[in-house]
Structures are given as structure tokens and as C-alpha cells.
Amino acid sequence: MSNPRIHNVNVADQRVLMSPTALREQVHISESLFEFVAESRGAIERIIDRQDHRLVVVVGPCSIHDVTAALEYAKQLKR
């Protein structure tokens, strides 16, 4: 049984997400960007499979809800 006084006490907001299909219809991606993503995934796969000697480092926030803060973070990483 759930206690309503403690149910979702850490949830600040709740929104319904759009489906992947609806998102694809709204966001148009160029063919060159699709190619870049495919090539990047291939490069990462080769590194993980040790066919490429480079190192993959994944850094950054787990999600981007503040675009301005994310861009500032990226600028600091670039430095």
C-alpha cells in the first residue's frame, strides 16, 4: 500500500514524452549528419573491439536540460 505523504516526494515535475516516431517527424536531420553519426559509431566500435589504438572517454552530464549550461560545460572541456 502506498502512503500519499511520501509518494513521489522527490519528483518536481511530470511530463509525457513524445514518441520516437513523432520526434522523427518534427526533427529533420541532414544526410551528412546521419553519415557523421554512423562513422562515429563505427570508430567507437573499432576502438572498443581493439582494432583502433585510440582511447574513448565519455564525459558530461547524463542529460541536458539547460542548454546554456551544457554549452558552457562543453567550452570548458574543449579548453
C-alpha positions as CSV (number, residue, x, y, z in Angstrom):
1,M,0.0,0.0,0.0
2,S,1.3,3.5,-0.9
3,N,1.5,6.3,1.6
4,P,0.4,9.5,-0.1
5,R,2.5,11.7,2.2
6,I,5.7,10.2,0.8
7,H,4.7,9.2,-2.7
8,N,7.0,10.9,-5.3
9,V,8.4,13.4,-2.8
10,N,11.5,13.9,-5.0
11,V,9.5,14.4,-8.2
12,A,9.4,18.1,-9.1
13,D,7.5,17.7,-12.4
14,Q,6.0,15.1,-14.6
15,R,5.6,15.3,-18.4
16,V,4.5,12.9,-21.1
17,L,7.3,12.4,-23.6
18,M,6.6,12.3,-27.3
19,S,7.1,9.0,-29.2
20,P,10.3,8.4,-31.2
21,T,8.1,8.5,-34.4
22,A,6.7,11.9,-33.5
23,L,10.1,13.2,-32.7
24,R,11.5,12.0,-36.1
25,E,8.7,13.8,-37.9
26,Q,9.5,17.0,-36.1
27,V,13.3,17.0,-36.3
28,H,14.8,16.9,-39.7
29,I,18.4,15.7,-39.8
30,S,20.6,16.1,-42.9
31,E,22.1,13.1,-44.7
32,S,25.6,14.4,-43.8
33,L,24.7,14.3,-40.1
34,F,23.4,10.8,-40.4
35,E,26.7,9.8,-42.1
36,F,28.7,11.5,-39.3
37,V,26.9,9.6,-36.6
38,A,27.3,6.3,-38.5
39,E,31.0,6.9,-39.0
40,S,31.5,8.0,-35.3
41,R,29.7,4.9,-34.1
42,G,31.9,2.7,-36.3
43,A,35.0,4.4,-35.0
44,I,33.9,3.8,-31.4
45,E,33.1,0.2,-32.2
46,R,36.6,-0.3,-33.6
47,I,38.2,1.2,-30.5
48,I,36.1,-1.0,-28.2
49,D,37.0,-4.0,-30.3
50,R,40.7,-3.0,-30.0
51,Q,41.0,-2.6,-33.8
52,D,41.9,1.0,-33.2
53,H,44.5,2.1,-30.6
54,R,42.7,5.3,-29.5
55,L,41.0,5.8,-26.2
56,V,37.3,6.7,-25.9
57,V,36.5,8.9,-23.0
58,V,32.8,9.7,-22.2
59,V,32.3,12.8,-20.1
60,G,29.5,15.2,-19.4
61,P,26.1,15.4,-17.8
62,C,23.8,12.5,-18.0
63,S,21.2,14.7,-19.6
64,I,20.9,18.2,-21.0
65,H,18.0,20.2,-19.6
66,D,19.8,23.5,-19.5
67,V,21.3,24.2,-23.0
68,T,23.2,27.3,-21.9
69,A,24.9,25.3,-19.0
70,A,25.7,22.4,-21.4
71,L,27.4,24.7,-23.9
72,E,29.4,26.3,-21.1
73,Y,30.4,22.9,-19.9
74,A,31.5,21.9,-23.5
75,K,33.6,25.1,-23.8
76,Q,35.4,24.3,-20.6
77,L,36.0,20.7,-21.8
78,K,37.4,22.0,-25.1
79,R,39.9,24.2,-23.2
